[in-house]
């Protein structure tokens, strides 16, 4: 432990050599950022141009220096790169922290991103930022270094007319599938494509579609040629990206003249960097970079904090290929000649234009940046000195502790002289020189009598009294445990428990034989039958618990035993286990009145059992049963008879309500009455339970209509809802039945609906008025709460309907598919504003403004009772899927892909006419509720993989870097 402690304190200092490089800290999953930063740092032209950018650090300047108490915080991306490059160039640290740069871009440090997409987006951001600079050397540096130009050329086979579309590029994206050499990938990128059949080209000269050829012509190449090897492609079967582990051969010298349209220029390139992705998955792994120092010509491997120089100024990729073996069936590495290399993990190759001029070796860091670097170096040196001092103090303390241990170690053993017990754990920590010694603590070894427990001897160490005096004088603690500290009571109890454990099997046989004999006279004892069946197991558990008291220490226990005992208590409470012979106790603590649960045993058998259960309740055969239980038994019989009589009377008085026959219906109002009463369906169900089984259920004494009202006392249902989805919550009562209900039960609230005719005889209109009236505010709150509940589900069924043609499904052809089945026309009517009245129901509230009060209790009732019916009848062409509200749309598309064999990017989804396009959004936020119907329109599959890759190139950056600073420009 001492060695580890010193190693952690060792500062990470940069190497002594002038050409040594500084690493970058991996902040979690930012290795892809670190590799590109090192590649860009070793582009001397880019570094020099960034140093020329004006800085806004004047706020931190004070005279000729910088505020000592102020930390420099770059304000722009260019300033972050400036400061980062200055530290990489002149810092004394072995590695530096790029968190400021990463934070400025808004990147997630815990998420692995696509390195190629990061390179494209950052270069675009950097070019856009530098375009505002006045200095042309700074403004145009990205185009000068990385920008080339090619043309999409289409030639008509009929008239020979050429059509050109010029385009700039910052990297060439090369397909590697089916190729072994880099030159083959470049040739495929530039090959001609025939446009025939349905894919013919419309020629402006011929004014008709003609067969044609299309290809790419390279017009100009940049100084730094970035070649993106498309290792990460989209797998249509899984709906995810995958990595191609194909070996690609490439040379250190690349002649691009055969591929350029204008010959005669200098197009010989020299390999300057190889970016590697270790791992077999496109969503994980590790990024490193092999980069050539443009000044010395030596190759270095940049692996976050670690930088390794290659031997002999040669690029060595062999070890990288060995570390990422994807499978045993992987093809063998092909042989590479001199000046060529093969890799199955390289995803980007960087070539530099070969020139006769030597690179500029005198790139000076601007003065203000160098001062910032010097200040950081000073802080680092102070930290190194502080760490060295701490290490020295640690060594000095270790030496002093070593001398102390050496002094006392010879006097520790206890011979004939007096001795004491000390915690073995404390003694081991004292011997460990790397940890500070704490006071002695012997409490874990004490029993409930505050003495040394006999079972704790094994975790104690016997030492001499001389050594104990020194320990307690230097470190304190206690209590001191001398030779007389051993607890005699615990020793005696321990012996008793061990003796009973050894004797248990013999006593079990003896008791079984005694139970076979018939008990005569009044010499027997009552024992519970359940206790007799399990007495040996109960005795063993009881002895184990007594044995477990060895872990007790003055009311405290160690962690394991405490958890064990707590779990035993919880288990006993859950299973409602009883101690021996407590199964024949009545609630009053006396002998129960049921003789079927007990039996009589002999005096000898009870004597044996009492040895194991001395605290068990004892009931001699002459003991009388509990008098209170006898009275309650008689009362119970009387109550059962009374309940039967009440149930029979109520059933006779309300025969239609019990059998649910001839019930009135709101949707088909009976002609012989203008008034109907309402009760809660919950009351009806509870009353029917009592009538069916009066001896098992309590009588229903009241009608609880308050559950149908809001906290203001208003009705919660409209007339339309009570005829449809809310009909299961209410029961309609005839006036004659209501009179009987008022006689038999206590009614808290009277709820009735009255039918009236308004207008004259020629134009009469039927109205339905409720008492109490509807509460519009609470009704609206109820609907909102129901909608929230629908968007918080964990597992629910939705239906996906595939549209088979390009025509939109219309309401008249498939009305069940136009709206979610949970949103019917009646629901839409209920969602009217407060000002609009339902013509079929009087909702007037008298114009009074209701007071806002807490709806907590009422919302609880809503969740328990009020539930809409959302049953959906599946039709042909639909498939049911099980989803949750927090599931993303992208995850749903994967489910749909497996159900309909349609790739996610070919899926066009909509619900209620609304297009579902945000793959990161959850189903709950998109309005997908249980029993919803989603329309699926499938696009035609993409014919070639090149076009498919183009689609992925457009989609992936918006998904992977969405919300970051890379897309802000």
ABEGO torsion letter per residue (X at the ends): XAAAAAAAABBBBBBABAABBBBBBBAGAAAAAAAAAAAAAABAAAAAAAAABBBAAAAABBEABBBAABBBBBABAAAAAAAAAAAAAABABABBBAAAAAAAAGBBAABBBBAAAAAAAAAAAAAAAAAABABAAAAAAAAAAABBBBBBBBBBAAAGBBBBBBBBBABBBBBABGBABAAAAAAAAABBBBBBEAABBBBAAAGBBBBBBBBBBBABBBABBBBBBBABBBBAAAGBBBBBBBBBBBBABBBAAAABABBGBBABBBBABBBBBBEABAABEBBBBBBBBAAAGBBBBBBEABBBBBBGGBBBAAAAAAAABABAABBBBBBBBBGBBBBAABABBBBBBBBABBBBABBBBBAAAAAAAAAAAAAAAAAAAAAAAAAAAAAAAAAAAAAAAAAAAAAABBBABBBBBBBAAAAAAAABAABBBBBBBAAAABBAAGBBBAAAAAABBBBBAAAAAAAAAAAEEOBBBBAAABBAAAAAAAAAAAAAAAAAAAAAAAAAAAAABBBBEAABBBBBAAAAAAAAAAAAAAAAAAAAAAABBGGBBBAAAAAAAAAAAAAAAAAGBBBBGAAABBAAGBBBABAAABBBBBAAAAAAAAAABAABBBBBAABBBBAAAAAAAAAAAAAAAAAAAAAAAAAAABAAAAAGBGBBBAABBBAABABBBBBBAAAAAAAAAAAABAAABBBBABBBAAAABBAAGBBABBAAAAABAAAAABBBBBAAAAAAAAAABBBABBBBBBBBBBEBAABBBBBBBBOBBBBAAAAAAAAAAAAAAAAABABBBBBBBBBABABBBBAAABAAAABBAABBAAAAAAABBAABBBAABBABAGGBBBBBBBAAAAAAAAAAABBBBABBBBBBGBBBBBBBAABBAAAAAAAAAAAAGBBAAABBBBBGGBBBABAABBAAAAGBBBGBBBBBBBBBBBABAAAAAAAAAAAAAAAAABGBAAAAX
